[in-house]
């Protein structure tokens, strides 16, 4: 399906509400539990999501001002930031997650319409229009809301988002077809998350 940056902003906002509601329910012991991502606790996952919001806000600043502002100073600094965040007390980590999401939303809300076409560079080195930033964030916030392993599943995500996600990952993986099944299962399968599709060949990790 086709998508616009305004579509993606709506999905981003819906995913943010889902994730923040889950984060608000985590006590210190729950934060220390494993997430749905191998080797990551919920602390690491939430720190990653919070850091991602701050990093994408850098790209919004770049689009707004023309001042080159990379998402991260380096891949090493990105990893170090997640590690630092994972060591924060639970209340501080929760507050960072809320505040970083609010800062990103505020920055997007005031970005002039014409600046959504300004070019920025992602952490992977891709040059994209700023209009891709909401889509980048919606993928992170929605998929990781599931990865938090608090009961949210792909079926809880917006159907239009799932349809766009399937198109996006199929293209990135170079796949022509996906095994038949409910849309949430197809999205989970393509994203390398648990699924219930029959006779689906295993795929490597994504996101």
N, C-alpha and C positions, 0 to 999 in steps of 0.2 A: 504494500500500500504506500501511497505517497504521504509525506508528513511535512509539516511546516515547523518553524521555530516556535510559533505560538502553540501548536499542538504539544510540542515537547515540553514547553514551560508548564502547561497544565498537568502533564504526566509527572513532571518533576515535583510539582507541588503536591500531587496526590501521594506519590511515593514517599516524599518527605514526611507527610503526616503519618503514614503507616510506620515508617522507621522510628520516628521520634516517639510515637506512642509506645513502641516496644522498648526503646532505650529507657524511657521514663519508668518502666516497670522493672529495671534491673537493679538489684542490690549488689554489694561488693562480691558476694559469693557467686551470683548469677553472671556477673561480668567475667569472673575467672573461668567459667565453664567453656567448653569447646564450642566454636562456631561450626557452621556447616562447611567451612573451608579447611581442608587438611592442614594441620600445623598451626592454625590461628585460633586464639581464644576470642571470645566476644570483645574483649578489650582491644585487641589488635584490629579487629574488623571495624569497630566503632571509631577508633583513632584514624584509620584509613579513610573512612567516610568523611570525618570532620576535616582532615587535611586536604582531601579532594575538593571540598567546598572552597577552602581558602585558595587552593591552587587555581581553580577555575575562576575565582574572583580576580586573580592576577590577569587572566586572559580578557575578562570584561574590562578591566582597567586599560589594558593594551588597546582594545578596540575603541574605547572611549577617548583616549588621549593620543594614540599613535606612539606612545612610549613603550618600547620593547620590554615586556614583563613576562618572562617565562613562568610556566606553572611551578617548576621547582628549580632550585639552583643547580642541582645535579641529581642523578639517580641515587647516589649515596646519601645526599641530604634528605631525599624523599623517604628512604628507608629509616634513616635516623629519626626523622620527625614522627613516623608511625611508632617507633620503639619508645620515644619519649612520651608520646601520648598514651601509650598502653600502660605506662607506669604511673599515670596520674591517679589521684584518689577518685573513686567512682563519681562523686558529686561534681568534681571538676571536669571529668571526661564527659559527663552528661551535659554540663553547661557549655563546654566547647562545641559539642555537636549541635546544640540548639543555636548558639551564637554564630557559628560559621555558616550554618544554613540561612540564618536571617540576613547576615551580611551579603551573601551571594544573591539572595532574592532581592534585596534592596538595590544592589548594584545593577542587576538586570532591569529592575523596574524603571530606573532613571536613564538607562542607555538610550540615546536618541534613535529613532527608527532607522535612519540612514546608516548608523554605525554598526548595525547588525550585519552589514556586508563587508565590514573591514576585515582584513586577513590577519589571522593569528596563527601561532604554531603550537601544536599539541606536544605533550611530553614524549610522544613517539616520533616527533619530527615532521608530522604532516602539517601542511599549510592548508587551513580551512577558513571559511567565513565565520565570523563570530556567531552567526545563526546556528552553528553546530553545537555551541556550548550547552544550550538547554538539553539537547539530545544526549550529549556526553554525560551530563549530570543525571538525567532521568534513567539511563542505563545503570549507572553506579548505584543510585539510591534505591531503585526498584529491585534490582537483582540482589543487592546486598541486604535489603530488608528481608528477603527470603533466607539468605545465608546466615542471618542472625540466629536462626533456629529457635524462634520463640512462638512458632505456630503459624506464621504467615507463609502461604504457598504461592506458586505462580498463578493459581486460580483467583487469588485475591488482588492481582494487579489489573489495571485497566485493559480491557480487551483490545482496544485500538493500539495501546502500547505494545502488547504481546504480538500483534500482527506486524507492527513495524519492526520489532525486535527480530522476528523470524526472517523477514526480508533482509535486514541488515547483517545478521550472522551468516545466513546462507551465502550472501555475496562475499563476505570476508573469508569464509571457509571454501569458497569456490564450489559449492554444491548446487546441483540442478534440481534435486528433489529431496524431500524429507518424508520419512515414513508416516503413513496416515495415523491420525489420532487426534484427540482433543487439542485445541490450540495451546492451553497451558503446558501440556506434556510435550508438544513439539518445541515450544520455546525452551523448556527446561532441558530437553535433550540437546538442542543446539548449543545451549549455554554451558553444557558439561555438568549439569546438575542432575540429581536423581529424577528418574522418569519411569513411566510404566508402558512405554511403547514396545510392542512385540517385534522381535527380530530386527532390532535397530543396531547397526554396527557402531561400536564404541568410537567416540570422538575424543580428541584431546581437550585439555582445559582451555577456557576462554574467559577473558576479563578477570 
